[in-house]
């Protein structure tokens, strides 16, 4: 791979398409350093027309760090790809009121992956497999760009804030019954600083998600107001990139400096993508966001 990547911008504030790279061929010695540098700088990377099976997906993710396992070992010792799909294991499309589809709909809230885990995500690597005839886009915002623009008074209230995250909190916005599922209640609440400094670039990013249910030291009402104000600011249209998926697209994004959400699609059609989240470590700045 050449020493520099050929890139074109996806958005004024963040994101690039990387041209002429097949991710399946990337190794630690050939190509990863350039991709990681682009990841740190540009936050969101798009790779089109990829020949990218599960083995290649896992191999690439392991270059970024440990692969997240929400099963706590129940799926065995080998890392796995996580399907994001409305097609069930039995081959049928799930009904619109099925809990699984409600979970997918909850992903249409602005969020950052895994903030509710003891070690949150550094990155998500998401590959398109089966796409509906319309809809199903994924929207992103740069919370790094938004944080630069946060006005002084709001910045002062946020800079040293501690946000408490709970998976069930975001699910309860759609269904209290869904939120009671063990899948969403098995982890203790997690507390993270509201700003995540990037250890490579030095840039700060707002670290927030629909999983935030409380702000340490504030009343429930005041915390809700602060979180709502920040979410509204960070998701203004000028910060949003909407990705229209094509088959064989792969997106890699920095969970420390973005929020994202899915968009609705005709639920009688399949939408299947494959995801791997990579767990953040202290080398990625995790120590800087701990309380």
C-alpha angles and dihedrals in degrees: 000000000000118000093253130042125232105240138178124192121254096189139007092251106033147346134069138203111232113215131206098014127122106202092205089068097052117114135174089259098041122045106340096097091055093047092047091050090052090047092054093047104036102030096210126054126190123199117185130204097014127178092213123155128175093272092053090045092054093043092053094045091053089059088063094047144275115350113240117245114192090178090073090228097314090119092056133255098297119089117247140201114245115225118222099198146130090219112098127221089259090062097252127118110249120245118257093249094045113122091239093057090046087055090052089049089052086060085067087076115091106265149149116228122255101357085138093061126091087245112029128209127283096189145356121215108198125185126193115232111157121011132194123238091255141003124016095115121154119229125206136189128195107233086187092062091042093051091055088058100042106123120247101258094047091044091053091052091049108036096085099024123129117217122205116215130203126174094212091055094069093042091052088063086072103028135356088206090056091048091056092061114115089237088070101035103047097093129069118241114277128215123208135170115261093236126053115199114210107233093208104044099023091231120141123222132191107250107207140130144172085265091073108110103163143019113221112248096012130101116254091255095047092045091051091051093050094048092046091050092051094045091050092048095047094047098052111138093252090065096047127103114187114204117210103203124229122191111270093024117142122196125192118189141178110246090195093066109029146057122207141182138188123240127227122266135178099292093208086070128071122254112181128171130164120229137191120183118203117213119239120238134191089267085063092052098266090136089058094058097046114104 
